[in-house]
Amino acid sequence: MFVAFPVETIKSSLQIASSLGSILALGAAAFWFFRTSKAKQRIQFDVDCKVYPLAGNLNQKVAELQFCFENKGFVEHRIYNLTVSVHALDSEVNLQTKEATGELEFQRRILPRKQLIPPFGEYYFIRPGIRQVITHIVPIDANDSLIRVTAGFHYVERGAIPHTARRVFPTGAAPSQA
């Protein structure tokens, strides 16, 4: 015996299946979007420094520290706990290195690690596709020929591991014989 199904029942079942398939496809696309790097924060971070001599003070110079952020992602990024420290060499004649790594030590502290407070609010923010430079200006000794700048920030307010950058910059001073 052959049982005939009403055409309307078959049509409504196919429409329900089609709607359910569309919902599942949309859910899978949303899951993929949030699990891939498209929805995650992607920041390029670097430090730069410009040194300016002072006409009226031959013993010091001014260093403009620049923190360069470029948001390469598709979501706004917040920068929490932006910190900076600046160090110089104790002696340019007797260079000291770390025994474990062989890295040159910059032992003299010019600026101990400081948190840079945003002018408004609790964090700096960078919108998608934007390059932003935050500056901090410090005095340095005119005799220092090299300074090392270390900076970092957290991706979340109470982050455990900071995103850091460290670079060495010449100051334009002649190397001292100290």
C-alpha positions in Angstrom: 0.0 0.0 0.0 1.1 3.4 -0.9 0.4 6.3 1.6 0.2 9.7 0.1 1.4 12.7 2.1 -0.3 16.0 1.7 1.7 18.5 -0.4 1.2 21.2 2.2 2.8 19.1 4.9 5.8 18.4 2.8 6.2 22.1 1.9 6.0 23.3 5.5 8.5 20.6 6.5 10.9 21.8 3.8 10.5 25.4 4.9 11.2 24.5 8.5 14.3 22.5 7.5 15.5 25.5 5.3 15.0 28.0 8.1 16.8 25.7 10.5 19.7 25.3 8.1 20.0 29.1 7.7 20.0 29.6 11.4 22.7 26.9 11.8 24.8 28.5 9.0 24.5 31.9 10.6 25.5 30.5 14.0 28.5 28.8 12.5 29.6 32.0 10.7 29.3 34.0 14.0 31.3 31.3 15.8 34.0 31.4 13.2 34.1 35.2 13.3 34.6 35.3 17.1 37.1 32.4 17.1 39.4 33.8 14.4 41.6 36.9 14.7 39.1 39.1 12.9 37.4 39.8 16.2 40.5 39.8 18.3 42.7 42.7 19.2 45.7 43.1 16.9 48.0 45.9 17.9 51.4 46.7 16.5 53.5 48.4 19.2 56.8 50.2 19.0 58.8 52.9 20.7 60.7 55.8 19.2 62.7 58.7 20.7 63.8 62.1 19.5 66.5 64.0 21.4 66.7 67.8 21.4 69.7 69.8 22.7 69.1 72.8 24.9 70.7 76.1 23.9 70.6 77.5 27.5 71.6 74.3 29.3 74.6 72.3 28.0 74.4 69.7 30.8 71.0 68.3 29.8 68.9 67.4 26.7 65.2 66.7 26.2 64.1 63.3 25.1 60.7 62.9 23.5 59.6 59.3 24.0 57.0 58.2 21.4 54.8 55.1 21.9 53.5 54.1 18.5 50.3 52.0 18.4 48.7 50.8 15.2 45.4 48.9 15.4 45.5 46.3 12.7 42.3 44.6 13.9 38.6 45.2 13.4 37.7 46.1 17.0 38.5 49.1 19.1 41.5 48.5 21.4 42.0 49.7 25.0 45.5 50.2 26.4 45.7 49.7 30.1 48.7 50.4 32.4 51.0 52.0 29.8 54.5 52.1 31.5 57.9 53.4 30.6 61.4 53.3 31.9 64.6 54.9 30.6 68.2 53.8 31.4 71.7 54.8 30.3 75.1 53.1 30.5 77.1 53.5 33.7 80.3 53.5 31.8 81.1 53.4 28.1 84.6 52.1 28.7 83.7 49.1 30.9 80.6 47.7 29.3 78.7 45.3 31.5 76.7 42.4 30.2 74.2 40.0 31.7 76.0 36.7 32.2 72.9 34.5 31.3 72.1 36.3 28.0 75.1 38.4 27.1 72.8 41.4 26.8 74.3 44.8 27.4 73.3 46.3 30.7 72.1 49.8 31.0 72.5 50.2 34.7 72.0 53.9 35.4 68.3 54.7 35.8 67.2 58.0 34.2 63.4 57.3 34.7 62.3 54.5 36.9 59.3 52.5 35.6 56.4 54.9 35.6 52.8 54.4 34.6 51.5 57.1 32.1 48.1 58.2 33.2 45.6 59.0 30.3 44.4 62.6 30.3 40.8 61.3 30.5 39.5 58.0 31.8 41.3 54.9 32.8 42.8 53.8 29.5 43.9 55.0 26.1 42.0 53.7 23.1 42.7 53.1 19.4 40.0 52.6 16.9 40.4 50.0 14.1 42.8 51.0 11.3 44.2 54.0 13.3 47.9 54.7 14.1 48.2 56.7 17.3 51.4 58.1 18.9 51.4 58.9 22.7 54.4 61.0 23.9 56.2 61.5 27.2 59.0 64.0 27.6 62.0 63.5 30.0 65.3 65.3 30.7 68.5 63.3 30.1 72.1 64.0 30.8 73.9 65.7 27.8 76.8 63.3 28.2 74.8 60.1 27.7 75.5 58.8 24.2 72.9 56.0 24.3 69.7 55.5 26.2 67.4 52.4 26.4 63.7 52.9 26.5 61.4 50.0 27.7 57.6 50.4 27.5 54.7 48.1 27.9 50.9 47.9 28.4 48.2 45.4 29.2 45.4 44.3 26.8 43.0 44.0 29.8 42.7 46.2 32.9 44.4 43.7 35.2 46.4 41.7 32.7 49.1 39.3 33.8 51.4 39.5 30.9 52.2 42.9 29.3 52.9 43.6 25.6 56.4 45.2 25.7 58.9 46.9 23.4 62.5 47.8 24.2 64.9 49.9 22.0 68.2 51.7 22.3 68.6 55.3 20.9 71.6 57.5 20.3 71.4 60.9 21.9 73.8 62.8 19.6 76.4 63.1 22.5 80.0 62.3 21.9 81.0 59.1 23.7 82.4 59.9 27.1 85.6 58.4 28.5 84.1 57.8 32.0 
